[in-house]
Amino acid sequence: MDMVESIGTASDRVVATLMTGLEIEFGRGAGEALAHRFLKAESIDFHWDARVDERWIGTYESSDDDEFELERIAICGRLGGTWFCATMLVDGDGNAHGMTGRRTFGSLAGARKEMLDAH
């Protein structure tokens, strides 16, 4: 039997597992603080991996002479139990390089509406 789990549910489980592991290693109370620091440091990758939907907005116009082009992609997803919408900068291979904005929502419907309205 195959088990299908949404990325949002899986990301919530990963965050909980990370916090538990950090509490075992560094003590009760430290786990949550360290998990938040870790998530902040890797925020771009975590948000990109936690997306449940995405929409291409357009090419990212950079003032730098980058060696590769980036695209602006609006995404919505769930991370740490919270629904979000974000605008990501993504290369042609699908790797996220930046996040230019993020808002949180109480539901998938709110996050998806924001994603669809992004420009």
C-alpha positions in Angstrom: 0.0 0.0 0.0 1.4 3.4 -1.0 1.2 6.3 1.5 0.6 9.8 0.1 1.3 12.7 2.4 1.1 16.4 1.5 4.3 18.4 1.6 2.7 20.7 4.2 2.1 17.7 6.5 5.5 16.4 5.9 7.2 19.7 6.6 5.3 20.0 9.9 6.5 16.6 10.8 10.1 17.5 9.8 10.0 20.7 12.0 8.6 18.7 15.0 11.4 16.0 14.5 14.0 18.7 14.2 12.8 20.3 17.5 12.7 17.0 19.3 16.3 16.1 18.1 17.6 19.5 19.2 15.9 19.2 22.6 17.5 15.8 23.1 20.9 17.2 22.2 20.8 20.6 23.9 18.0 20.3 26.5 14.4 21.2 26.9 13.6 24.7 25.7 16.7 25.1 23.6 15.3 22.8 20.9 12.6 25.2 19.8 14.9 28.3 19.8 17.6 26.4 17.8 15.0 25.0 15.4 13.8 28.6 14.6 17.3 29.8 14.1 18.0 26.8 11.7 14.8 27.4 9.8 15.6 31.1 9.5 19.1 30.4 8.1 17.6 27.9 5.5 14.4 29.8 5.0 14.6 30.0 1.2 15.0 26.2 0.8 12.4 25.3 3.4 9.8 27.5 1.9 10.5 26.3 -1.7 10.3 22.7 -0.6 7.1 23.2 1.4 5.2 24.7 -1.5 1.9 23.0 -2.5 1.2 25.3 -5.5 3.2 27.7 -7.7 2.6 30.3 -10.4 5.1 31.9 -12.8 5.1 35.7 -12.4 7.9 36.8 -14.8 11.6 37.3 -15.2 13.5 38.8 -12.3 15.1 42.1 -13.4 18.4 42.3 -11.5 20.6 45.4 -11.3 23.6 43.1 -11.1 25.1 41.3 -14.2 24.2 37.8 -13.0 25.6 34.9 -14.9 22.2 33.3 -15.1 18.6 34.4 -15.3 16.2 34.1 -12.5 12.4 33.8 -12.7 9.9 35.2 -10.2 7.6 32.4 -9.0 4.7 32.9 -6.5 4.2 29.9 -4.3 1.8 28.9 -1.5 2.4 26.2 1.1 2.6 25.2 4.7 5.6 25.3 7.0 5.7 24.8 10.7 1.9 24.6 10.9 1.4 28.0 9.1 0.1 28.6 5.6 2.1 31.1 3.6 2.4 32.8 0.2 5.9 33.9 -1.0 7.6 35.2 -4.1 10.7 33.2 -4.9 13.6 33.8 -7.3 14.3 30.5 -9.1 16.8 29.5 -11.7 16.1 27.5 -14.9 16.9 24.2 -13.1 14.2 24.8 -10.4 16.6 25.9 -7.6 15.5 28.7 -5.3 18.0 31.5 -4.9 16.0 34.1 -3.0 12.7 35.1 -1.5 11.5 38.7 -2.1 8.4 38.6 0.1 6.3 36.3 2.3 3.0 36.6 4.1 1.3 34.1 6.4 -2.4 33.1 6.4 -4.8 31.1 8.5 -5.8 28.8 5.6 -4.7 27.4 2.3 -7.5 29.3 0.6 -6.1 32.7 1.8 -2.5 31.8 0.8 -3.7 30.5 -2.6 -5.7 33.6 -3.3 -2.7 35.8 -2.5 -0.5 33.6 -4.8 -3.0 33.9 -7.7 -3.2 37.7 -7.2 0.7 38.2 -7.1 2.3 40.2 -9.8 
